[in-house]
Amino acid sequence: MTVKSSSAYDQALRLLEFRARSVAELRRRLIQKGQPAEAVEEAVARLSDQKLLDDVDFAQQFARSRMLGAGSSKRRIVQDLTRKGIARDVADQAVQGLQDTEGIDPSAALHRVAEKKWRSLGKLDDFTRKRRLYAFLARRGFNPDEIRSALDKLGVALKT
């Protein structure tokens, strides 16, 4: 092994210490840091062999944290994963796997996030609260039907 590939490997380990990354993200970051393509490929292969770099596992962890933590929609999670270099089918499987194997209900996440945001907007007039909640949920990737459902569950009529 050359000194450069060892340095790319060490740099990759440092990047992975901060947070998990997809293969494409790590590859792109190492090249940005000036590592030669051959050394980057060696480092990626070594990390993959050691199970420290795995797109399927990364996608599952990412989807779980986004759905449970940030309350993002399935569509938004898949978009974010594909932006990070994860294949569309792997991203879809990760989100579907949360529902199937772990029983995580995306609509429950939507309602939890909507309720929390609604309470935080308590000092505003009703029209402004509804408008801001709708925009907040839309930015999270929820479609209008899902947002209406969340507002209905909160007992909020969309029209004033």
FENJOJO-V322250 format. One record per residue. N is the residue number from 0. PHI is phi in radians with two decimals (999 if undefined). PSI is psi in whole degrees, 0 to 359 (999 if undefined). Layout:
N | PHI | PSI
N | PHI | PSI
This chain:
0 | 999 | 138
1 | -1.45 | 166
2 | -1.14 | 321
3 | -1.08 | 316
4 | -1.18 | 326
5 | -1.13 | 319
6 | -1.17 | 321
7 | -1.13 | 319
8 | -1.11 | 314
9 | -1.10 | 320
10 | -1.14 | 321
11 | -1.10 | 318
12 | -1.08 | 319
13 | -1.10 | 319
14 | -1.13 | 322
15 | -1.30 | 341
16 | -1.13 | 325
17 | -1.28 | 315
18 | -2.89 | 159
19 | -1.17 | 150
20 | -2.42 | 157
21 | -1.39 | 165
22 | -1.04 | 314
23 | -1.11 | 319
24 | -1.07 | 313
25 | -1.13 | 316
26 | -1.02 | 311
27 | -1.07 | 317
28 | -1.16 | 318
29 | -1.14 | 320
30 | -1.16 | 322
31 | -1.08 | 328
32 | -1.42 | 4
33 | 1.63 | 12
34 | -1.35 | 141
35 | -1.18 | 147
36 | -0.97 | 320
37 | -1.12 | 318
38 | -1.16 | 323
39 | -1.11 | 315
40 | -1.11 | 321
41 | -1.10 | 316
42 | -1.13 | 317
43 | -1.10 | 317
44 | -1.10 | 317
45 | -1.12 | 315
46 | -1.14 | 323
47 | -1.16 | 317
48 | -1.07 | 325
49 | -1.47 | 2
50 | 1.10 | 25
51 | -1.60 | 349
52 | -2.38 | 111
53 | -2.60 | 113
54 | -1.10 | 323
55 | -1.14 | 313
56 | -1.14 | 318
57 | -1.03 | 315
58 | -1.09 | 319
59 | -1.14 | 314
60 | -1.11 | 316
61 | -1.09 | 313
62 | -1.09 | 317
63 | -1.07 | 313
64 | -1.17 | 323
65 | -1.24 | 322
66 | -1.30 | 317
67 | -1.43 | 322
68 | -1.49 | 292
69 | -1.38 | 341
70 | 1.26 | 37
71 | -1.38 | 156
72 | -1.34 | 163
73 | -1.02 | 315
74 | -1.04 | 316
75 | -1.15 | 320
76 | -1.11 | 315
77 | -1.10 | 318
78 | -1.06 | 314
79 | -1.11 | 319
80 | -1.14 | 318
81 | -1.17 | 327
82 | -1.12 | 332
83 | -1.53 | 6
84 | 1.62 | 11
85 | -1.49 | 136
86 | -1.07 | 145
87 | -1.00 | 318
88 | -1.17 | 325
89 | -1.18 | 319
90 | -1.12 | 315
91 | -1.06 | 317
92 | -1.12 | 322
93 | -1.10 | 315
94 | -1.20 | 316
95 | -1.13 | 324
96 | -1.09 | 326
97 | -1.09 | 320
98 | -1.26 | 315
99 | -1.29 | 305
100 | -1.53 | 327
101 | -1.83 | 354
102 | 1.16 | 26
103 | -1.40 | 123
104 | -1.68 | 115
105 | -1.07 | 327
106 | -1.22 | 328
107 | -1.14 | 320
108 | -1.11 | 318
109 | -1.02 | 311
110 | -1.17 | 324
111 | -1.12 | 313
112 | -1.18 | 319
113 | -1.10 | 317
114 | -1.14 | 317
115 | -1.10 | 316
116 | -1.16 | 320
117 | -1.02 | 316
118 | -1.13 | 322
119 | -1.21 | 340
120 | -1.65 | 16
121 | -1.01 | 334
122 | -1.47 | 355
123 | -1.62 | 162
124 | -1.22 | 160
125 | -1.03 | 319
126 | -1.06 | 313
127 | -1.15 | 320
128 | -1.03 | 313
129 | -1.10 | 315
130 | -1.08 | 315
131 | -1.21 | 322
132 | -1.13 | 316
133 | -1.04 | 313
134 | -1.12 | 320
135 | -1.05 | 312
136 | -1.20 | 326
137 | -1.13 | 320
138 | -1.14 | 333
139 | -1.35 | 353
140 | 1.75 | 9
141 | -1.44 | 145
142 | -1.47 | 166
143 | -0.99 | 324
144 | -1.14 | 318
145 | -1.13 | 321
146 | -1.16 | 317
147 | -1.04 | 319
148 | -1.05 | 316
149 | -1.12 | 318
150 | -1.13 | 319
151 | -1.06 | 317
152 | -1.12 | 327
153 | -1.33 | 349
154 | 1.39 | 28
155 | -1.90 | 124
156 | -1.44 | 135
157 | -1.17 | 318
158 | -1.47 | 146
159 | -1.87 | 999
